[in-house]
Amino acid sequence: MRDVCIVGGGTAGLAASIFTARAGLDTLVISEGPSPSSSRTQSGDDGGESILARNASLENYPGFPDGVDARRYLQLTREQARNAGAEFELGRVTRAEPIDEDDLEAGFVLETEGGDPIETRRMIAASWSDSEYLVPLDVGRIQRGSKHFVDTDDAGRTAVDGVYAAGRLADEPHQAIVAAGHGAKVGLAVIHDSDTNFYHDWVAPEGYFTGRGREVPPGCEEIDDQERRARDERARGRLLEAFAEPLDEVPTMHPSVEQD
Ligand SMILES: Cc1cc2nc3c(=O)[nH]c(=O)nc-3n(C[C@H](O)[C@H](O)[C@H](O)COP(=O)(O)OP(=O)(O)OC[C@H]3O[C@@H](n4cnc5c(N)ncnc54)[C@H](O)[C@@H]3O)c2cc1C
């Protein structure tokens, strides 16, 4: 039984998983694999494929003054989620239902194409553009044209306790930073509802709290200057390595565009 299962390892799902895993929740991200037209099909990476893999140059994501290769961004975000403790599995979720109709606290079971069922106490649907597997749960879906969106409150909670939706599937605007921010917000709602005391998720300089006679709040950490420099060194090293060479992946084309 997982604490939280996130369906969809795209922009929103990855952000949610970083937060829930950092809060100590046992987090599984299950995501459909790359489409046949993706240059990642053979890579063996189990991170699933975001629609952002179709982007040619990601230029409106804060923090990258001249833009970033969208596939590189996704790769690094998956790595960050793994570092935080999230686990990944490839698979298409086909059905979700309560383990016990009369007791949603008992959690949910997710069926996957060809895989073993997954049991989870809470689930986040971050699976733009598929929500068919939620039909048995009656979460409330809104149809617009050929697309279905999941009806949620501000924090991504659906009409069913324990079931959340994040990103474009929750009718958020179609930009990566918005989906990521929403994923983070929904992750925080899951943490809150799990009674995990992890509100801030901050790293502060030594003395920031204790220097005022205050306890370091749950989810916060104080680090001294030596540790700060060590973390900065590690972070710069990883980014220099990651960006040293262009990535050998190309944008995934829209499935209806014929290619040679
Ligand atoms: C061509 C193109 C260019 C773009 N360029 C930009 C840009 O420059 N800037 C910008 O901000 N945004 C851009 N976007 C939009 C951006 O990619 C999306 O808004 C963002 O990725 C939405 O995030 P999401 O997490 O909601 O969905 P996604 O990132 O698509 O993630 C959904 C995940 O769910 C998985 N999934 C779906 N169904 C299932 C299922 N049944 N079971 C398991 N997994 C499932 C998918 O495999 C995927 O991993 C672009 C989009 C496209 C198509």
The ligand as an ORCA input file, in Angstrom:
! r2SCAN-3c Opt
* xyz 0 1
  C       4.177     21.189    -29.135
  C       4.059     21.688    -27.702
  C       4.869     22.709    -27.256
  C       4.734     23.216    -25.971
  N       5.538     24.245    -25.607
  C       5.401     24.808    -24.393
  C       6.203     25.920    -24.025
  O       7.054     26.390    -24.799
  N       6.026     26.440    -22.792
  C       5.094     25.967    -21.913
  O       4.987     26.493    -20.807
  N       4.312     24.904    -22.237
  C       4.436     24.323    -23.460
  N       3.642     23.274    -23.815
  C       2.567     22.843    -22.871
  C       3.086     21.949    -21.736
  O       3.777     20.859    -22.294
  C       1.903     21.438    -20.897
  O       1.090     22.500    -20.482
  C       2.350     20.669    -19.663
  O       3.252     19.644    -20.014
  C       1.126     20.060    -18.958
  O       1.598     19.316    -17.867
  P       0.749     18.089    -17.294
  O       1.594     17.496    -16.210
  O      -0.615     18.513    -16.987
  O       0.666     17.050    -18.502
  P       1.864     16.210    -19.149
  O       3.151     16.933    -18.936
  O       1.507     15.852    -20.524
  O       1.899     14.868    -18.285
  C       0.872     13.913    -18.381
  C       1.467     12.545    -18.087
  O       0.411     11.596    -17.901
  C       0.744     10.377    -18.549
  N      -0.509      9.636    -18.773
  C      -1.595     10.010    -19.499
  N      -2.580      9.061    -19.394
  C      -2.099      8.105    -18.567
  C      -2.643      6.875    -18.051
  N      -3.880      6.446    -18.348
  N      -1.862      6.116    -17.244
  C      -0.597      6.515    -16.914
  N      -0.056      7.678    -17.365
  C      -0.788      8.459    -18.167
  C       1.500     10.839    -19.803
  O       2.285      9.796    -20.327
  C       2.332     11.984    -19.210
  O       3.532     11.485    -18.664
  C       3.763     22.692    -25.079
  C       2.958     21.631    -25.507
  C       3.089     21.139    -26.794
  C       2.180     20.020    -27.251
*
